[in-house]
Amino acid sequence: MRVAFLVRDLCHMGGVVSATQNLAGALADKHDVEIVALRKVRDKSHFALDSRVNVRALTDLRAHSPAYDGDDPLAHEFPVRYPYPESEKNPVVSRLAEKRLFSFLADTDADVVVSSNPRITALLAAAPGGYLKVAQEHSMPGIYTASIRRLLFKEAYRRLDAITVLSPEEQERLGDLVPDVRDRIHVMPNCIPDPGGRQSDGRNKVVVTAGVFKPHKNFLGLIDAFATVAALHSDWQLRIYGSGPEEAAMRRRIQEQGLYNHVHLMGPAFPVTAEFAKGSIFVLPSLREPFGNVTVEAMTRGLPVVSMDCDHGPRNILTHGTDGLLVPLGDTDAMTAAIVDLIEDDGQRLRMGRQARLTSERFGPGPSAERFEGILTEAAAVRKLPGTVDCAVLADGRVQLDLRPQEGEEGVPDGLTLLCRDVRGKEKPVALPFTGDRAVVPRLGMLAEGLWEFVVVSVEGREKPLHAEHCDSGSLVAPDWEAGTSGLEVLLPYTEEDDRLRVRSRVRVEHAEVHRIETGEHQIFVEGEFWGGEAVSTRDAVTAVHRIDKHRVLSFPVVWTDGVRFRCEIALEALVAEHGEEEVWDIWIQPTGAGPAQVGKLVTDVLEPHKVFRYPRPVRERVQPAVSTPRTGRRFLLGDRRARTLAAPTRVEIRPYYTTAAQLAFKTVTL
């Protein structure tokens, strides 16, 4: 299998770069692997890379390189589709790199293309290639910027075959954020190979840690904790490897705490594992850590770990009390106590160090390659499932789905199931069998009110969302089924922008369906059918209930024909008389012996009635409350001081419309 990893570059020091290179090397045992970088600015990566992995740089920005691209004007232009950060003053990923990425995605013969960057994921998802498309999320998508979340959650993720995250917690969280892709989210911890070399013997009186010096890494908190450690054990020291924007603040804190003989900022180290071997305890003070490569790297050297129990990495690496100690998030005193505990108990420290070495093997190349291959195998099997249907609403309101075989297949597999899943996750899924290539969803008593998605499920339990090649809801224009006493149930299938099939289910115990609205000079006529009532009465009424003040209610008589058909006249003067600056009235019907029911537009093939059905807007004059003005001039001088009343008429427009919930409403607006 040919596997291509897409990265921004391999030139910066970060966990994503090392994790990508490590996994590429692990897969190279059995597969043809390459890493495609959008840019190259230095000669070598900071991290070791398996020589069997080919590296391709789409743009070379090294001035001394024969392949230097800096003379191309496009190398200095911002990209068109690559979602670069708005704060960038100069493009990190250029228009030239973007164009070459498009060419690669169009021409590559890779079987699998993997994005390790959320911005690249947006472009990979839109690419036309027939290869498997996989996104690796090395962070927490829920904390991405709003613009990136919108690109991924609304568009890109839906077009991918698989999405990997670093922990089960993140799998659940992302599934909650993007329920449409829950079925294709897999847990894939980072690959951390044992680099070899010296192991820690647990005897050196050195505590080590490493990372980028940023606030969420909480190195200031660790320095504070070590003030107590040093007071109790002055022969121990703390070494912090790395660099970053908090370095000056960390140096100040060391001076303020008087720890200049005990805490040392060692700078970056490559490889850092050689330095870890000099220590006896590793501490991860982070307040947020999707995984924590350095934690496993320290464990490969036989170091026990003290870690904040932050989201989500540490608890998925460590077993508290076995290979390390987890302390409550943000609890500096607990972190101090855990460090002291390991310092003072040699036996526990050495025992945990040995177990940490064994734990680290779970994240080595062999298990990581098997885990990733399993994800690709699953994604390929799901892709082979039929996922396209022809959908139609039958004359009786049932929804019929006819599966189309996958390209190159003569038919569909046996034993498939149609799974109807509530998009909100509130209702239990409904499973219906496919008979051959056909499944039928009953209109009555099956799907609760809400939005439902359709998924095909194989005998093995694999799931694939259904997309509709054709979606015919024409029978809802004039349905054969009639209003009755059992209430209203109607299914309206439709497709999303990516052709994913959904159905909107409306279930009402009582409902008044509008068939016709006619505006007159003095009234608006509303005609329709009532669903759910067993009897009608001359005492029945249509009511207009004020949107804000529910105690304000206007009542209008109903005329019934054939038991279920009704006609009502909404007097415009009644609406105008209650008018302020702007009022909204929701329309209900109140039959005798039944509960109030919305008057609206549900039995239709129109998904959003409020955007389609528009009616004339009559205008009426309303006389404002009298305005009194004192008499002036000659009559005043002659003794006529009576007040004169001036009428102030106001023009009011009455706007009939349907709400987003398809209920009829009237808005009165002063012109």
C-alpha positions as CSV (number, residue, x, y, z in Angstrom):
1,M,0.0,0.0,0.0
2,R,1.2,3.5,-0.8
3,V,0.7,6.0,2.0
4,A,1.3,9.7,1.8
5,F,1.4,12.0,4.8
6,L,0.7,15.7,4.3
7,V,2.4,18.2,6.7
8,R,3.0,21.9,6.7
9,D,6.8,21.3,7.1
10,L,9.3,19.1,9.0
11,C,11.4,22.1,10.1
12,H,9.9,23.0,13.4
13,M,10.3,21.4,16.8
14,G,6.9,20.0,17.7
15,G,5.0,16.8,18.7
16,V,3.1,16.6,15.4
17,V,6.3,16.5,13.4
18,S,7.9,13.7,15.6
19,A,4.6,11.7,15.7
20,T,4.2,11.9,11.9
21,Q,7.8,10.9,11.2
22,N,7.5,8.1,13.8
23,L,4.3,6.6,12.3
24,A,5.7,6.9,8.8
25,G,8.8,4.9,9.8
26,A,6.6,2.3,11.6
27,L,4.5,1.8,8.4
28,A,7.6,1.6,6.2
29,D,8.2,-2.0,7.3
30,K,5.3,-3.1,5.1
31,H,4.3,-0.2,2.9
32,D,5.7,2.5,0.5
33,V,5.5,5.7,2.6
34,E,6.3,9.3,1.8
35,I,5.9,12.6,3.7
36,V,4.8,15.5,1.5
37,A,5.7,18.9,3.1
38,L,4.2,22.1,1.8
39,R,7.5,24.0,2.6
40,K,11.1,23.4,3.5
41,V,13.2,26.0,5.3
42,R,16.0,24.0,6.9
43,D,18.2,21.1,5.8
44,K,17.2,18.5,8.4
45,S,14.3,17.8,10.7
46,H,14.9,18.1,14.4
47,F,13.8,14.4,14.8
48,A,15.2,11.2,13.5
49,L,13.5,9.9,10.3
50,D,13.5,6.4,8.9
51,S,15.6,6.3,5.7
52,R,13.0,4.2,4.0
53,V,10.5,7.1,4.1
54,N,10.7,9.4,1.1
55,V,10.3,13.2,1.8
56,R,9.0,15.5,-0.9
57,A,9.0,19.3,-0.3
58,L,6.5,21.2,-2.5
59,T,8.3,24.5,-2.1
60,D,12.0,24.9,-1.1
61,L,12.7,28.2,0.7
62,R,16.3,27.5,1.5
63,A,18.3,30.3,-0.1
64,H,21.3,28.0,-0.7
65,S,19.3,25.2,-2.3
66,P,19.5,24.6,-6.1
67,A,15.7,24.1,-6.0
68,Y,15.1,27.5,-4.3
69,D,11.6,28.8,-5.0
70,G,12.0,32.2,-3.4
71,D,12.4,33.9,-6.7
72,D,8.9,32.9,-7.8
73,P,6.4,35.7,-7.0
74,L,3.8,33.1,-6.0
75,A,6.1,32.1,-3.1
76,H,5.3,35.4,-1.5
77,E,1.5,35.5,-2.2
78,F,-1.2,34.4,0.2
79,P,-3.0,31.2,-0.8
80,V,-6.5,31.3,-2.1
81,R,-8.1,28.3,-0.5
82,Y,-5.7,27.3,2.2
83,P,-7.2,28.8,5.4
84,Y,-4.3,30.8,6.7
85,P,-4.5,32.6,10.0
86,E,-5.8,36.2,9.7
87,S,-3.0,37.4,11.9
88,E,-0.3,36.4,9.4
89,K,1.5,39.4,7.9
90,N,3.5,37.2,5.5
91,P,2.3,33.8,4.1
92,V,3.8,30.8,5.9
93,V,2.1,28.6,3.3
94,S,2.2,30.4,0.0
95,R,0.0,30.4,-3.1
96,L,2.8,28.5,-4.9
97,A,2.7,25.7,-2.2
98,E,-1.1,25.6,-2.4
99,K,-1.0,25.2,-6.2
100,R,1.5,22.4,-6.0
101,L,-0.5,20.7,-3.3
102,F,-3.6,20.7,-5.6
103,S,-1.4,19.2,-8.4
104,F,-0.2,16.5,-6.0
105,L,-3.7,15.6,-4.8
106,A,-4.9,15.4,-8.4
107,D,-2.1,13.3,-9.7
108,T,-0.9,11.1,-6.8
109,D,-1.1,7.3,-7.1
110,A,-1.2,6.9,-3.4
111,D,-3.7,4.5,-1.9
112,V,-4.1,6.6,1.3
113,V,-3.4,10.3,1.9
114,V,-3.2,11.4,5.5
115,S,-3.4,15.0,6.7
116,S,-1.6,15.9,9.9
117,N,-2.8,19.5,9.9
118,P,-6.4,20.8,10.2
119,R,-5.8,23.5,7.5
120,I,-4.5,20.9,5.0
121,T,-7.4,18.6,5.9
122,A,-9.8,21.2,4.5
123,L,-8.0,20.9,1.1
124,L,-7.6,17.1,1.2
125,A,-11.4,16.7,1.9
126,A,-12.2,18.6,-1.3
127,A,-9.7,16.8,-3.5
128,P,-11.1,14.7,-6.4
129,G,-8.8,11.6,-5.8
130,G,-10.2,8.1,-5.3
131,Y,-7.7,7.3,-2.5
132,L,-8.7,6.9,1.2
133,K,-8.7,10.3,2.9
134,V,-7.6,10.4,6.5
135,A,-7.2,13.3,9.0
136,Q,-5.1,12.9,12.0
137,E,-6.1,15.3,14.8
138,H,-3.1,15.8,17.1
139,S,-4.9,18.4,19.2
140,M,-8.4,19.1,20.3
141,P,-10.6,20.2,17.4
142,G,-13.1,21.7,19.9
143,I,-10.6,24.5,20.8
144,Y,-9.7,25.4,17.2
145,T,-10.7,28.9,16.0
146,A,-14.3,29.4,14.9
147,S,-13.4,29.6,11.2
148,I,-11.4,26.3,11.3
149,R,-14.1,24.5,13.3
150,R,-16.7,25.7,10.7
151,L,-14.6,24.3,7.8
152,L,-14.0,21.0,9.5
153,F,-17.3,20.4,11.2
154,K,-19.6,21.6,8.5
155,E,-17.7,20.4,5.4
156,A,-14.4,18.6,5.5
157,Y,-15.0,15.9,8.0
158,R,-18.0,14.6,6.1
159,R,-15.9,13.9,3.0
160,L,-13.2,11.9,4.8
161,D,-12.9,8.1,5.2
162,A,-11.4,8.3,8.7
163,I,-10.5,10.8,11.4
164,T,-8.1,9.8,14.2
165,V,-7.9,11.4,17.6
166,L,-5.5,10.7,20.5
167,S,-7.8,9.5,23.2
168,P,-11.2,7.9,23.9
169,E,-12.3,11.1,25.6
170,E,-11.5,13.1,22.5
171,Q,-13.3,10.5,20.3
172,E,-16.4,11.0,22.4
173,R,-16.1,14.8,22.5
174,L,-15.6,15.2,18.8
175,G,-18.5,12.8,18.1
176,D,-20.7,15.0,20.2
177,L,-19.5,18.1,18.3
178,V,-20.0,16.5,14.9
179,P,-22.5,13.6,15.2
180,D,-22.5,13.1,11.5
181,V,-19.0,11.6,11.5
182,R,-19.2,9.8,14.8
183,D,-18.9,6.4,13.0
184,R,-15.5,7.3,11.4
185,I,-13.7,8.7,14.4
186,H,-10.9,6.3,15.7
187,V,-8.5,6.5,18.5
188,M,-4.9,6.5,17.4
189,P,-2.3,7.5,20.0
190,N,1.0,8.9,18.8
191,C,3.8,6.5,17.8
192,I,6.8,6.8,20.2
193,P,9.6,4.4,19.4
194,D,12.3,3.4,21.9
195,P,15.3,5.4,20.6
196,G,17.8,3.0,22.3
197,G,20.7,4.2,24.4
198,R,21.2,4.4,28.1
199,Q,18.4,3.7,30.6
200,S,17.9,5.6,33.8
201,D,19.1,3.7,36.9
202,G,16.9,5.8,39.1
203,R,19.8,6.8,41.3
204,N,20.5,10.3,40.0
205,K,18.9,13.0,42.2
206,V,17.4,14.8,39.2
207,V,13.8,15.5,38.2
208,V,13.3,16.2,34.5
209,T,10.6,17.7,32.3
210,A,10.4,19.1,28.8
211,G,8.1,21.1,26.5
212,V,7.4,24.4,24.9
213,F,7.4,27.2,27.4
214,K,3.8,28.3,27.1
215,P,1.2,29.0,29.9
216,H,-0.8,25.8,29.5
217,K,2.4,23.8,30.0
218,N,2.4,25.2,33.6
219,F,6.1,25.2,34.1
220,L,5.7,28.2,36.5
221,G,3.5,25.9,38.7
222,L,6.2,23.2,38.6
223,I,8.9,25.8,39.7
224,D,6.7,26.8,42.6
225,A,6.2,23.1,43.5
226,F,9.9,22.5,43.5
227,A,10.5,25.3,46.0
228,T,9.0,23.0,48.6
229,V,10.8,19.9,47.2
230,A,14.2,21.7,47.4
231,A,13.4,22.8,51.0
232,L,12.9,19.1,52.0
233,H,15.6,17.6,49.7
234,S,18.2,20.2,48.9
235,D,20.4,17.6,47.1
236,W,17.8,17.2,44.3
237,Q,17.6,19.4,41.2
238,L,15.0,20.1,38.5
239,R,16.0,20.3,34.8
240,I,13.6,21.8,32.3
241,Y,14.3,21.2,28.6
242,G,12.8,23.4,25.9
243,S,12.2,27.0,25.0
244,G,9.4,29.4,24.3
245,P,7.7,32.7,25.1
246,E,7.5,32.1,28.9
247,E,11.3,31.6,29.4
248,A,11.9,35.1,30.8
249,A,9.0,34.7,33.3
250,M,10.3,31.3,34.3
251,R,13.8,32.7,35.0
252,R,12.3,35.5,37.1
253,R,10.3,32.9,39.1
254,I,13.4,30.8,39.7
255,Q,15.2,33.9,41.1
256,E,12.2,35.0,43.2
257,Q,12.0,31.5,44.7
258,G,15.8,31.4,45.3
259,L,16.0,28.2,43.3
260,Y,19.0,29.1,41.1
261,N,21.0,26.2,42.6
262,H,18.1,23.8,42.1
263,V,16.1,24.6,39.0
264,H,17.9,24.9,35.6
265,L,16.5,25.8,32.2
266,M,18.6,23.5,29.9
267,G,17.4,24.7,26.5
268,P,16.3,22.4,23.7
269,A,17.9,19.0,23.4
270,F,18.0,16.5,20.5
271,P,17.3,13.8,21.2
272,V,15.8,14.7,24.6
273,T,15.6,11.1,25.6
274,A,19.4,11.0,26.2
275,E,18.9,13.8,28.8
276,F,15.9,12.0,30.3
277,A,18.2,9.0,31.0
278,K,20.1,11.3,33.4
279,G,17.1,11.8,35.6
280,S,15.1,9.6,38.0
281,I,11.6,11.2,37.9
282,F,9.7,12.8,35.0
283,V,7.1,15.5,35.7
284,L,4.3,16.6,33.4
285,P,2.7,19.7,34.9
286,S,0.5,20.6,31.9
287,L,-3.0,21.9,32.3
288,R,-3.9,20.6,28.9
289,E,-2.3,17.8,27.0
290,P,-4.0,15.9,24.1
291,F,-1.4,13.2,24.4
292,G,2.1,14.0,25.7
293,N,4.9,12.6,23.6
294,V,7.5,13.5,26.1
295,T,5.8,11.5,28.7
296,V,6.2,8.3,26.7
297,E,9.7,9.3,25.7
298,A,10.6,9.6,29.4
299,M,9.0,6.2,30.1
300,T,11.1,4.6,27.4
301,R,14.1,5.5,29.6
302,G,12.6,3.9,32.6
303,L,11.4,7.0,34.4
304,P,8.3,7.0,36.6
305,V,6.0,9.9,35.9
306,V,4.2,12.5,38.0
307,S,1.5,14.2,36.0
308,M,-1.4,16.5,36.3
309,D,-4.6,14.6,35.4
310,C,-5.3,16.9,32.5
311,D,-7.4,16.4,29.4
312,H,-6.8,13.8,28.0
313,G,-3.4,12.3,27.4
314,P,-1.9,11.4,30.7
315,R,-4.7,9.2,32.0
316,N,-4.5,7.2,28.8
317,I,-0.8,6.6,29.2
318,L,-0.3,6.1,32.9
319,T,-1.9,3.8,35.4
320,H,-1.9,5.6,38.7
321,G,0.2,3.8,41.3
322,T,1.7,1.4,38.7
323,D,4.0,3.4,36.4
324,G,3.4,6.9,37.8
325,L,1.2,9.1,39.9
326,L,-1.7,11.3,38.6
327,V,-2.6,14.3,40.7
328,P,-5.7,16.5,40.5
329,L,-5.6,19.1,37.8
330,G,-4.2,22.5,38.9
331,D,-3.3,21.1,42.4
332,T,0.3,22.3,42.9
333,D,0.5,21.0,46.5
334,A,-0.6,17.5,45.3
335,M,2.1,17.6,42.6
336,T,4.7,18.6,45.2
337,A,3.6,15.7,47.5
338,A,3.8,13.2,44.6
339,I,7.4,14.3,43.7
340,V,8.4,14.1,47.3
341,D,6.8,10.6,47.7
342,L,8.9,9.2,44.8
343,I,12.1,10.9,46.1
344,E,11.7,9.4,49.5
345,D,10.6,5.9,48.5
346,D,13.5,4.4,46.5
347,G,11.7,1.1,46.1
348,Q,8.5,2.6,44.7
349,R,10.5,4.9,42.3
350,L,12.5,2.0,40.9
351,R,9.5,-0.3,40.6
352,M,7.4,2.3,38.8
353,G,10.3,3.1,36.5
354,R,10.6,-0.6,35.4
355,Q,6.9,-0.7,34.8
356,A,7.0,2.6,32.9
357,R,9.5,1.0,30.5
358,L,7.0,-1.8,29.8
359,T,4.1,0.6,29.4
360,S,5.9,2.6,26.7
361,E,6.0,-0.5,24.5
362,R,2.3,0.0,23.8
363,F,3.1,3.1,21.8
364,G,6.0,1.6,19.9
365,P,6.3,1.1,16.1
366,G,4.8,-2.4,16.0
367,P,1.6,-1.7,17.9
368,S,1.2,1.7,16.3
369,A,1.5,0.3,12.8
370,E,-1.0,-2.5,13.5
371,R,-3.4,0.1,15.0
372,F,-3.2,2.4,12.0
373,E,-3.5,-0.5,9.5
374,G,-6.6,-1.6,11.3
375,I,-8.1,1.8,10.9
376,L,-7.3,1.9,7.2
377,T,-8.7,-1.7,6.7
378,E,-11.9,-0.6,8.4
379,A,-12.2,2.6,6.3
380,A,-11.6,0.6,3.1
381,A,-14.3,-1.9,4.0
382,V,-16.8,0.9,4.8
383,R,-16.0,2.5,1.5
384,K,-17.0,-0.7,-0.3
385,L,-20.5,-0.7,1.3
386,P,-23.2,0.8,-1.0
387,G,-23.9,4.3,0.2
388,T,-26.0,5.8,-2.5
389,V,-29.8,5.5,-2.7
390,D,-32.8,6.6,-4.8
391,C,-35.3,8.0,-2.3
392,A,-39.0,8.6,-2.8
393,V,-42.1,9.3,-0.7
394,L,-44.8,6.9,-1.6
395,A,-48.5,7.8,-2.1
396,D,-49.3,6.7,1.5
397,G,-46.5,8.8,3.0
398,R,-44.0,6.0,3.5
399,V,-40.3,6.6,2.5
400,Q,-38.8,4.1,0.1
401,L,-35.0,3.7,-0.3
402,D,-33.4,1.8,-3.2
403,L,-29.7,1.1,-2.8
404,R,-27.4,1.5,-5.8
405,P,-24.6,-1.1,-6.1
406,Q,-21.1,0.2,-5.7
407,E,-19.2,0.8,-9.0
408,G,-17.9,-2.5,-10.3
409,E,-20.3,-4.6,-8.2
410,E,-23.3,-6.5,-9.7
411,G,-25.5,-6.1,-6.6
412,V,-25.6,-5.1,-3.0
413,P,-24.4,-7.4,-0.1
414,D,-26.9,-9.6,1.7
415,G,-28.1,-8.9,5.2
416,L,-27.9,-5.1,5.2
417,T,-29.8,-3.0,7.7
418,L,-31.1,0.5,7.5
419,L,-30.4,2.4,10.7
420,C,-32.4,5.6,11.3
421,R,-30.5,7.7,13.8
422,D,-31.8,10.8,15.6
423,V,-29.4,13.7,14.8
424,R,-29.9,15.1,18.2
425,G,-29.1,11.8,19.9
426,K,-32.2,12.0,22.1
427,E,-34.2,9.1,20.6
428,K,-33.0,5.4,20.2
429,P,-32.0,4.4,16.7
430,V,-34.5,2.6,14.6
431,A,-33.4,-0.4,12.6
432,L,-35.2,-1.6,9.5
433,P,-34.2,-4.5,7.2
434,F,-33.3,-4.2,3.6
435,T,-35.1,-6.7,1.4
436,G,-32.6,-7.1,-1.4
437,D,-31.7,-3.5,-2.2
438,R,-34.9,-1.9,-0.8
439,A,-36.0,-0.6,2.6
440,V,-39.2,1.2,3.5
441,V,-39.7,3.6,6.4
442,P,-43.4,3.6,7.6
443,R,-45.0,7.0,8.0
444,L,-46.9,6.0,11.2
445,G,-45.5,5.2,14.6
446,M,-41.9,4.9,13.6
447,L,-39.8,8.1,13.8
448,A,-40.3,10.6,16.6
449,E,-40.4,14.3,15.9
450,G,-37.1,15.6,14.8
451,L,-34.3,15.2,12.2
452,W,-33.1,11.7,11.3
453,E,-30.1,10.5,9.3
454,F,-30.0,7.2,7.4
455,V,-27.1,4.8,7.7
456,V,-26.6,1.4,6.0
457,V,-25.2,-1.2,8.4
458,S,-23.4,-4.4,7.2
459,V,-23.6,-7.8,8.8
460,E,-20.3,-7.1,10.4
461,G,-21.7,-4.0,12.0
462,R,-19.9,-1.5,9.8
463,E,-21.8,1.7,9.2
464,K,-21.9,4.1,6.2
465,P,-24.1,7.3,5.9
466,L,-26.5,7.2,3.0
467,H,-26.4,9.8,0.2
468,A,-29.3,10.3,-2.2
469,E,-28.7,10.4,-6.0
470,H,-32.4,11.3,-6.4
471,C,-34.8,12.4,-3.6
472,D,-38.5,12.6,-4.8
473,S,-41.0,14.0,-2.3
474,G,-43.5,15.0,-5.0
475,S,-46.3,13.0,-3.5
476,L,-46.4,15.4,-0.6
477,V,-47.6,18.1,-2.9
478,A,-51.1,16.5,-2.8
479,P,-50.9,13.5,-0.5
480,D,-53.5,10.6,-0.8
481,W,-53.8,10.3,3.0
482,E,-56.4,12.5,4.7
483,A,-56.8,14.2,8.0
484,G,-58.0,12.0,10.8
485,T,-58.5,11.6,14.5
486,S,-55.2,10.0,15.2
487,G,-53.1,13.1,14.7
488,L,-50.5,14.0,12.1
489,E,-47.3,12.2,11.1
490,V,-45.4,13.2,8.0
491,L,-41.9,12.3,6.8
492,L,-40.0,14.7,4.5
493,P,-36.7,13.3,3.1
494,Y,-34.1,15.8,1.9
495,T,-30.5,16.1,1.1
496,E,-27.8,18.2,2.7
497,E,-25.2,20.1,0.6
498,D,-23.1,17.0,0.4
499,D,-26.1,14.9,-0.7
500,R,-26.3,13.2,2.6
501,L,-29.8,11.9,3.1
502,R,-31.9,13.0,6.1
503,V,-35.6,13.0,6.9
504,R,-37.6,15.5,8.9
505,S,-40.3,13.8,10.9
506,R,-43.3,15.8,12.1
507,V,-45.5,14.1,14.8
508,R,-48.4,16.1,16.3
509,V,-51.3,14.8,18.4
510,E,-53.3,17.8,17.0
511,H,-52.4,20.0,14.1
512,A,-54.2,22.5,11.8
513,E,-52.7,22.3,8.3
514,V,-53.1,25.5,6.2
515,H,-54.3,24.9,2.7
516,R,-55.1,28.5,1.6
517,I,-54.7,32.0,2.8
518,E,-56.5,35.0,1.2
519,T,-56.1,38.6,2.2
520,G,-59.0,41.0,2.0
521,E,-59.6,44.6,2.8
522,H,-60.8,44.0,6.3
523,Q,-59.7,40.4,7.1
524,I,-57.4,37.5,6.3
525,F,-59.1,34.2,5.4
526,V,-57.4,31.0,6.6
527,E,-58.6,27.6,5.3
528,G,-57.3,24.2,6.3
529,E,-57.7,20.8,7.8
530,F,-57.6,19.7,11.4
531,W,-55.8,16.6,12.4
532,G,-56.5,14.8,15.8
533,G,-59.9,16.1,16.8
534,E,-62.9,13.7,17.3
535,A,-65.7,16.4,17.2
536,V,-66.2,20.0,16.3
537,S,-68.3,22.7,17.9
538,T,-69.5,26.2,17.1
539,R,-67.6,27.2,20.3
540,D,-64.2,26.4,18.6
541,A,-61.9,29.2,17.9
542,V,-58.7,30.2,16.3
543,T,-56.5,32.2,18.6
544,A,-53.7,34.7,18.1
545,V,-51.3,34.5,21.1
546,H,-48.8,37.3,21.6
547,R,-45.2,36.0,21.2
548,I,-43.9,37.7,24.3
549,D,-47.0,38.3,26.5
550,K,-48.8,35.0,26.4
551,H,-51.7,36.5,28.4
552,R,-52.6,38.7,25.4
553,V,-54.9,36.5,23.3
554,L,-57.2,37.4,20.4
555,S,-60.0,35.0,19.5
556,F,-61.7,34.4,16.1
557,P,-64.6,32.0,15.3
558,V,-64.2,28.9,13.2
559,V,-66.5,27.6,10.6
560,W,-66.3,23.8,10.1
561,T,-67.1,21.7,7.0
562,D,-66.9,17.9,6.6
563,G,-65.8,17.6,10.3
564,V,-62.1,18.4,9.7
565,R,-62.0,21.3,7.2
566,F,-62.1,24.7,8.7
567,R,-62.3,28.4,7.7
568,C,-61.6,31.4,9.8
569,E,-61.6,35.1,9.3
570,I,-58.8,37.0,11.1
571,A,-60.2,40.6,11.6
572,L,-57.4,43.0,10.8
573,E,-58.9,45.7,13.1
574,A,-58.4,43.3,16.0
575,L,-54.7,43.0,15.2
576,V,-54.3,46.7,14.6
577,A,-56.1,47.7,17.8
578,E,-53.5,45.8,19.8
579,H,-50.6,47.2,17.8
580,G,-47.6,48.9,19.5
581,E,-44.4,49.6,17.6
582,E,-44.1,45.9,16.5
583,E,-46.0,42.9,17.6
584,V,-45.9,39.2,16.7
585,W,-48.9,36.9,17.1
586,D,-48.6,33.1,16.8
587,I,-51.8,31.3,15.4
588,W,-53.4,28.4,17.2
589,I,-56.7,26.5,16.9
590,Q,-58.6,25.5,20.0
591,P,-61.2,22.8,19.3
592,T,-63.6,21.9,22.0
593,G,-62.4,18.8,23.8
594,A,-58.9,18.9,22.4
595,G,-55.7,20.7,23.3
596,P,-54.5,23.8,21.4
597,A,-52.8,23.0,18.1
598,Q,-50.5,25.0,16.0
599,V,-51.8,26.3,12.7
600,G,-49.1,25.8,10.2
601,K,-47.6,24.2,7.0
602,L,-46.3,20.7,7.6
603,V,-47.9,18.5,4.9
604,T,-45.7,19.8,2.1
605,D,-42.6,18.8,0.1
606,V,-41.1,22.2,1.0
607,L,-38.4,21.8,3.7
608,E,-38.5,25.5,4.8
609,P,-42.0,26.9,4.3
610,H,-40.9,30.3,5.8
611,K,-38.7,30.9,2.7
612,V,-41.2,29.9,0.1
613,F,-44.8,30.8,1.0
614,R,-45.2,34.5,1.0
615,Y,-48.6,36.4,1.2
616,P,-49.8,40.0,0.5
617,R,-49.3,42.4,3.4
618,P,-52.5,44.5,3.9
619,V,-52.2,48.0,5.5
620,R,-54.7,49.5,7.9
621,E,-54.8,52.8,9.7
622,R,-54.9,53.0,13.4
623,V,-56.0,56.1,15.3
624,Q,-53.5,56.8,18.0
625,P,-54.8,57.8,21.4
626,A,-56.0,61.4,21.4
627,V,-53.4,64.2,21.7
628,S,-54.6,67.3,23.6
629,T,-53.2,70.8,22.7
630,P,-54.2,74.0,24.5
631,R,-56.0,76.8,22.6
632,T,-53.9,79.8,21.6
633,G,-54.3,82.9,19.5
634,R,-57.4,85.1,19.2
635,R,-59.9,82.6,20.7
636,F,-57.7,82.3,23.7
637,L,-57.7,86.1,24.2
638,L,-61.5,86.1,23.9
639,G,-61.7,83.5,26.7
640,D,-62.1,80.2,24.8
641,R,-59.5,78.1,26.7
642,R,-61.0,74.7,25.9
643,A,-58.5,72.0,24.7
644,R,-58.6,70.9,21.1
645,T,-58.2,67.1,20.3
646,L,-56.1,66.2,17.3
647,A,-56.3,62.7,15.8
648,A,-53.0,61.1,14.8
649,P,-53.6,58.1,12.5
650,T,-50.8,55.5,12.0
651,R,-50.4,53.2,9.1
652,V,-49.9,49.6,10.2
653,E,-48.8,46.7,8.0
654,I,-49.9,43.2,8.7
655,R,-47.5,40.5,7.6
656,P,-48.6,36.9,7.5
657,Y,-45.7,34.4,7.5
658,Y,-44.5,31.0,8.7
659,T,-42.0,30.7,11.5
660,T,-38.9,28.5,11.1
661,A,-41.0,25.8,12.9
662,A,-43.6,26.2,10.1
663,Q,-46.3,27.8,12.4
664,L,-48.5,30.5,11.0
665,A,-47.9,33.9,12.6
666,F,-48.8,37.6,12.0
667,K,-46.4,40.5,12.5
668,T,-47.8,44.1,12.8
669,V,-45.3,46.8,11.8
670,T,-45.7,50.6,11.9
671,L,-44.9,52.1,8.5
